[in-house]
Amino acid sequence: MLKQLKRTRAGMFIISWIAALVIALLLASVRWRRHQPEKLDAILADHKGFILVFWHERLLSMVFLWPRKHRLTALQSTHVDGRIIAHTVNHFGVNTVWGSSNRGAASGLRKMKRILDEGGIPTITPDGPRGPARKTAMGPVALAHLAGKPILPVAWSVERCWRAGSWDRLMIPKPFTRGVFVVGDAIAPPASGGRGDLEDARLALDAALDTVTAEADALTGQPPLDSAS
């Protein structure tokens, strides 16, 4: 029945509203704080567009934590599940660009470049949508090169959470826990579109995301992923 429901326009609307409500109620119960808030304030005060990235496992809370007046744009698949996700995040003020990181990836990059050219903030989970977890694909650094814009790695963590059994071990905050949002250092776009420069930038992005995620976990006492329960 659910499979049939989510294939209808009314069904997508109902499911997305329920999902958004559940997520909002859960995340509103968490006692969040921004680590070094002046850092993000300075970045947002005079930016001309950047690419926001975070590991797929930290996807859930990001739509709630990011300042709504600085709207994000996410690339979403036109597949039925992608449409439901898109409708859900739209309720949190996230814009949607339809495309795919697998089929027609070049088209998705062009759409994201237009967002950057207009000073917008596209957001990418560089190890999504299928993994491997915590291994960056080439898309974000290729986009940074095409647009000449920096990449900003961010992460959040909580003291208590559940972990999904999915490939990314999605982190789900437990109600009434404490959480923190951490902003890393911006990464300059690759020096060129050559394979070596793109690969160096990809490895630097991997390291930056691991660093900011580890910092967030350390601030909340969250154990490493392999020992998390």
N, C-alpha and C positions, 0 to 999 in steps of 0.2 A: 504493500500500500504506500509506504514511504517513497519507494522508487517511482511510483506513478505520480505521487503528489509533487515531487520536486521537479518533474518535467513540465509542469503547468506554470503559467505566470502567477496565478493566485497562490499556488503551492510554494513557489520560490519566495514570494512576498511574506507568507506566513512563517516559513522556516527561518528566513533571514531575520525577521523581527524577533522571533523566539530566541534564536542564537545570540543576537545582539543584546537582548535583555538579560539573558543568563550571564553572558560575559561581563556586562556592565555591573550587574549586582555583585558578582564575585570579585571583580577588580576594585570596585568601590570600597569593599570591606578591608582591603589591604592598606596598611599604613605606609604610604610611599614617601620617599624623599629623593630629591635630585642631588647627586654628588657633585660638588663644585658647580653650582648652577650658573655662576657668572661665565663659565666657559661656553655653554650653549647660548646664553644671552648675547655674548659677543659675536658668536658665529651668525646668529639670526638677525642681528642688528643691521648688518650691511652686506648680506650675501647676494651673489648674482647667480645663484643656482649651484647645487651640489647633489651628489648621489648618496642617499642614506642606505646603509647596509647593516645587516645583523644576521646572525645565524638563524636558520629555520626553526631551531628548537626554542628560540626566544620570540617567536612570532606573536603569540597570543596577547601579551600585554602591551605591545608596542602601539597599537591603534588607540589605546586608552591613555598612554603616557605622553605621547607626542603633543605639543601645543597645537590646538585645533586651528588657530588663526594662521598657522604656517602649514597649509594643507599639503598632504602627501599625495602622490600619484603612483598607483601600483599597476603593474602589468599583469593581467589576468587572462587565463585561457577561456575560450568560448564554450568549453565543455560544460556540461550541466553542473558539475561540482564547482568548477571555477566561477560560474555565474552566481551560485549561492554564496560563495565566499565573497565575491564582489559586492553583492547586495548587502551582505552582513557588514563589511567594513565601510560601505557607504554611509551607514547609520552613525559611524564614528567620524565622519567628515573626510574620509579618504576617497579621492577621485580614482577612476578606473580608466585604463587604456587597454583595449582588447587586443590580444596577441598571444604569442606563445614563445617560450624559451627553447622549444624543440623544433616545431614546424614554423617555418617563416620567421626565424630568429632575427634575420636582417630587418624585416618589417617592424618588429617590436623595438629594435634598437633605434630605428629612424623615428618612431613615435616618441620614444623616451628622449631622444636628442632634441626634438621640437619643444618638449616640456622644459628641458634645461636651457635652451636658447631663450626661452621666455622668462627665465629666472625661477623656474619651478623646482620642486624637490621630488624627483622620482625615487622610489624605494624598491630595493631588491634584496631578496634572501639568496645570496650567491651560491648556496649549496642546495637550493630547491630547484624544482619541486620533488625530485626523487632521490637526491643524494649523489654520491656518498656524503654523509654528514661531516660538517666542518672541513669541507674541501671546496674552495672557490672555483666556480666555472669562469670562463674567460669573458662572459658578458659584461660585468661591471667595469673591468679595466678597458675593454674595447670601447664601451660607451664613454668612459672618461676621456679616452684619446680622441674620439670623434668630436666630442663637444668641447674639449679643452677645459673640463671642470673637475674639481677635486671630489674625492670619495670620503665620506664621514662614517667611520665605524662606531656603533653604539651597542649597548647591552643593558639588560636589566637582570636582577636576580632577587630571590626572596629567601627568607630563613627556612620556611617550610613549604614543600610542594609535592605534587604527584608527578610521576613521569609516565607518559603514554608508552604503549608498546610498539609505536610506529618506528620507522627507520631513523627518524631524527630524535627520538626520545623526548618528544615535545614536553616542555616544562609548563605545568599548570599550578598556579599559586593556590595554596590552601587558604580558606577564609580567615580573616583577621590576623594574618601573619604580617611581618614587616618586609618591605621591599625597597630596592634602590635602583635608580636609573643613572647610568654612567655614559659619558661621552668621551670617545677616544680622540686621538690626534688625526687631523685631516691628512689624507694622502694625495699628493700631487698627481696629475694625470701622467701617463707614461711619456717618456721623452719622444718616442716615435711609435709608429704602428708596426714596427718590426717584431718578429716572433720573440726575439730575445728580450726586448724591452717589455713586451706584453707579459711574458712569463715572469720576469723579475717583479713587475707590478702585481701580478697575481699572487706570487709568493709573499710579497710584502703585505698584501691585503689579508691573506691567511693569518700571518703573524699578528697583524694589528687587531683582527677580530678575536683571535685567541687571547691576546693581552687584555683587551677591554672586557671580555667575558670573564676571564680569570679575576680581574680586579673587582667586578661586580660580585662574583661569588665569594671572594675574600671578605668583602665588606658585610656580607650577610651570613658568613659562616657556612655557606653551601658547599658540601663536599664535592670533589671531582666527579665527573660524570660516571666513571666506571664504578664508583663506590656509592653513588646516590641511590636512594631507595624510592 
